[in-house]
Amino acid sequence: MNRELPRPGEIWNHFKNNPYLIIDIAEHTENGKMLVVYRQLYAPFKVYCRPLEMFMSETDTAKYPYAKQKYRFERVDK
Protein backbone atom coordinates (compact mmCIF):
# COMPACT_ATOMS: atom_id res chain seq x y z
CA MET A 1 0.00 0.00 0.00
CA ASN A 2 1.63 3.23 -1.13
CA ARG A 3 -0.77 5.58 0.62
CA GLU A 4 -0.31 7.06 4.07
CA LEU A 5 -2.38 5.09 6.58
CA PRO A 6 -5.12 6.72 8.65
CA ARG A 7 -4.20 7.81 12.18
CA PRO A 8 -6.38 8.47 15.23
CA GLY A 9 -7.76 12.01 15.24
CA GLU A 10 -7.59 12.53 11.48
CA ILE A 11 -10.66 13.33 9.41
CA TRP A 12 -11.23 11.40 6.21
CA ASN A 13 -13.93 11.97 3.60
CA HIS A 14 -15.87 9.11 2.07
CA PHE A 15 -16.31 9.39 -1.70
CA LYS A 16 -20.01 10.22 -1.13
CA ASN A 17 -18.69 13.40 0.55
CA ASN A 18 -19.31 12.45 4.18
CA PRO A 19 -16.66 13.20 6.84
CA TYR A 20 -15.47 10.62 9.38
CA LEU A 21 -13.16 10.83 12.39
CA ILE A 22 -10.57 8.06 12.67
CA ILE A 23 -10.79 6.56 16.16
CA ASP A 24 -8.12 3.89 15.84
CA ILE A 25 -6.67 0.99 13.88
CA ALA A 26 -7.59 -2.37 15.42
CA GLU A 27 -6.55 -5.98 14.86
CA HIS A 28 -9.20 -8.65 14.32
CA THR A 29 -8.80 -11.25 17.07
CA GLU A 30 -9.51 -14.26 14.87
CA ASN A 31 -7.69 -13.56 11.61
CA GLY A 32 -5.21 -10.78 12.48
CA LYS A 33 -6.50 -8.46 9.74
CA MET A 34 -6.27 -4.75 10.42
CA LEU A 35 -9.50 -2.74 10.79
CA VAL A 36 -10.15 1.00 10.74
CA VAL A 37 -12.49 2.19 13.51
CA TYR A 38 -14.17 5.47 12.62
CA ARG A 39 -17.13 7.72 13.58
CA GLN A 40 -19.57 9.71 11.46
CA LEU A 41 -19.16 13.45 11.95
CA TYR A 42 -22.88 13.96 11.32
CA ALA A 43 -26.02 12.69 13.06
CA PRO A 44 -26.49 10.00 14.29
CA PHE A 45 -22.67 9.84 14.83
CA LYS A 46 -22.44 6.05 14.47
CA VAL A 47 -19.16 4.19 14.94
CA TYR A 48 -18.06 1.75 12.22
CA CYS A 49 -15.16 -0.53 11.46
CA ARG A 50 -13.99 -1.67 8.06
CA PRO A 51 -11.04 -3.74 6.90
CA LEU A 52 -8.05 -1.45 6.29
CA GLU A 53 -7.61 -2.86 2.79
CA MET A 54 -11.20 -1.93 1.89
CA PHE A 55 -10.96 1.48 3.60
CA MET A 56 -7.91 2.33 1.49
CA SER A 57 -9.27 0.89 -1.79
CA GLU A 58 -10.08 2.81 -4.94
CA THR A 59 -13.64 3.93 -5.56
CA ASP A 60 -15.63 1.48 -7.71
CA THR A 61 -16.24 3.77 -10.68
CA ALA A 62 -18.22 1.09 -12.51
CA LYS A 63 -20.76 1.12 -9.67
CA TYR A 64 -20.37 4.86 -8.91
CA PRO A 65 -19.45 6.54 -12.24
CA TYR A 66 -19.94 10.06 -10.90
CA ALA A 67 -17.65 9.67 -7.90
CA LYS A 68 -15.12 12.50 -7.74
CA GLN A 69 -12.58 10.83 -5.44
CA LYS A 70 -10.07 8.29 -6.66
CA TYR A 71 -10.20 6.42 -3.35
CA ARG A 72 -13.11 5.26 -1.18
CA PHE A 73 -11.74 7.39 1.70
CA GLU A 74 -9.31 10.30 1.42
CA ARG A 75 -7.69 12.25 4.24
CA VAL A 76 -8.84 15.84 4.71
CA ASP A 77 -5.83 18.14 4.68
CA LYS A 78 -5.49 20.24 7.79
C-alpha positions as CSV (number, residue, x, y, z in Angstrom):
1,M,0.0,0.0,0.0
2,N,1.6,3.2,-1.1
3,R,-0.8,5.6,0.6
4,E,-0.3,7.1,4.1
5,L,-2.4,5.1,6.6
6,P,-5.1,6.7,8.7
7,R,-4.2,7.8,12.2
8,P,-6.4,8.5,15.2
9,G,-7.8,12.0,15.2
10,E,-7.6,12.5,11.5
11,I,-10.7,13.3,9.4
12,W,-11.2,11.4,6.2
13,N,-13.9,12.0,3.6
14,H,-15.9,9.1,2.1
15,F,-16.3,9.4,-1.7
16,K,-20.0,10.2,-1.1
17,N,-18.7,13.4,0.5
18,N,-19.3,12.5,4.2
19,P,-16.7,13.2,6.8
20,Y,-15.5,10.6,9.4
21,L,-13.2,10.8,12.4
22,I,-10.6,8.1,12.7
23,I,-10.8,6.6,16.2
24,D,-8.1,3.9,15.8
25,I,-6.7,1.0,13.9
26,A,-7.6,-2.4,15.4
27,E,-6.6,-6.0,14.9
28,H,-9.2,-8.6,14.3
29,T,-8.8,-11.2,17.1
30,E,-9.5,-14.3,14.9
31,N,-7.7,-13.6,11.6
32,G,-5.2,-10.8,12.5
33,K,-6.5,-8.5,9.7
34,M,-6.3,-4.7,10.4
35,L,-9.5,-2.7,10.8
36,V,-10.2,1.0,10.7
37,V,-12.5,2.2,13.5
38,Y,-14.2,5.5,12.6
39,R,-17.1,7.7,13.6
40,Q,-19.6,9.7,11.5
41,L,-19.2,13.4,11.9
42,Y,-22.9,14.0,11.3
43,A,-26.0,12.7,13.1
44,P,-26.5,10.0,14.3
45,F,-22.7,9.8,14.8
46,K,-22.4,6.0,14.5
47,V,-19.2,4.2,14.9
48,Y,-18.1,1.8,12.2
49,C,-15.2,-0.5,11.5
50,R,-14.0,-1.7,8.1
51,P,-11.0,-3.7,6.9
52,L,-8.1,-1.5,6.3
53,E,-7.6,-2.9,2.8
54,M,-11.2,-1.9,1.9
55,F,-11.0,1.5,3.6
56,M,-7.9,2.3,1.5
57,S,-9.3,0.9,-1.8
58,E,-10.1,2.8,-4.9
59,T,-13.6,3.9,-5.6
60,D,-15.6,1.5,-7.7
61,T,-16.2,3.8,-10.7
62,A,-18.2,1.1,-12.5
63,K,-20.8,1.1,-9.7
64,Y,-20.4,4.9,-8.9
65,P,-19.5,6.5,-12.2
66,Y,-19.9,10.1,-10.9
67,A,-17.6,9.7,-7.9
68,K,-15.1,12.5,-7.7
69,Q,-12.6,10.8,-5.4
70,K,-10.1,8.3,-6.7
71,Y,-10.2,6.4,-3.3
72,R,-13.1,5.3,-1.2
73,F,-11.7,7.4,1.7
74,E,-9.3,10.3,1.4
75,R,-7.7,12.3,4.2
76,V,-8.8,15.8,4.7
77,D,-5.8,18.1,4.7
78,K,-5.5,20.2,7.8
